Amino acid sequence: MKLWGGRFTKQTDKLVEEFTASIGFDQKLASDDIRGSLAHVKMLGACGIIPQEDADKISEGLRNILQEVKAGSFQFSVENEDVHMNVEKVLIEKIGPVGGKLHTGRSRNDQVATDLHLYLRRETKQIIAHLVDLLDALVETAEKNFDVMIPGYTHLQRAQPVLLAHHLLAYFGMFSRDVERLQDGLKRIDSLPLGAGALAGTTFPIDRELVAAELGFARIYENSMDAVSDRDFIVEFLSAASLVMMHLSRFCEEMVLWSSTEFGFVELDDAYCTGSSIMPQKKNPDVAELLRGKTGRVYGNLIGLLTVLKGLPLAYNKDLQEDKEGMFDTVDTLKGSLQLFAGMIRTMEVRKERVAQALKEDFSNATDLADYLVRKGMPFRQAHEVIGKLVLYCISNGKYLADLTLEEYKQHSASFEEDLYQTIDIRTVVDARDVLGGTGSKQVEQSIRKAKVCIAELEKWTEEALQKEEVRY
């Protein structure tokens, strides 16, 4: 007999039972479900809604079940549909009919919403910790290769030279914003739905503030219908996760390009590559490629949930059972991706000689030559034309700007003098951009100092945040 089966005269069709059951995936919420139940029954006893003796007996039974869940010995059953009914059914089997008092003053609707908030709050903090570790890996790699200059690209064409550290810190900026978004999302996650009942609240004199304090929630949903139907916080998480994966994917694309023979800028560690089943010479950047590919599934999870939610009337609908699998998948994908990527960045080797050679074989110092003429008094548009023709001359003669004689330069403009060669030196070109946010060495040094301060603050924040979750757990 189902725990809800009092008004039914038939057993649930076997196919319906299998189709509607969520225990195959929502068992991941078992520990969170029991945490919520422990807080709820503590409140029931404190408010005199059930005898304190019963509350204590239920609490003891729940803690025993929690130990089984943690040990992996708890047996979940499809017949019991979901994680909530599985726990409650076993509780009643263990302690008798008094276990049925646990569900006093609540519904599975506000119960599952609470589970989701607890789960996602904890997992979001862990993901932030992984992001902070990636930020540290970026700064560590930037410092280790501080003097390395690489070609900078626009349209995937050589543009201007930059410090490799500057390039890496661009991703530091992206992932820092990801941290901020996830931290901000925690404000919405950190809200307690329990006490909303099925949709309208409960007739029992419950104390929602006591439950919120017990579970460490910063705020409580003020509208019971909103509490049980809100999945905005999951959508927000999936959106932030999609941005994280997009940033990882962009970086992975560069790792794939940079590790190719055509670029040869970096050598990825063997531990993060695989070989070919037929071509013995191959070293494939499979981790970077797969991380790039997994971005699509995270995007899909976001679009999937948005599609589920778009036509739902208030309050709870069974469609909301589809909110979990995509969320679980995204959490697992994101955590694994961040850990792998941080390790790949820390262990990659920058091929400094190859990068230095590449900088000698382009015209990425052309803008500085145009600026040189501007400082001599020539209007920029005229200078732009002069240097454009000069580059065309080089291409036609198989030369680069540094190869031209002063006489060849003067054929294009009398304003050129011997000091032009210092202007187009790659180190000079890089360090000349000594403006806030520029690639000049002084600016990048300052950016690294700021990044380290940021990391230290975030490490402290994550340590405290995770400690709070551990204490509550």
Helices and strands as residue ranges (DSSP letters): G 5-7, H 14-20, H 23-26, G 27-29, H 30-46, H 52-71, G 78-80, H 83-95, G 97-103, H 108-144, E 149-154, E 157-163, H 164-189, E 191-192, H 208-215, E 219-220, H 224-229, H 232-258, E 266-267, G 270-272, H 286-309, G 318-323, H 324-347, E 349-350, H 352-359, H 366-375, H 380-397, G 401-403, H 406-410, H 420-423, H 426-431, H 441-472
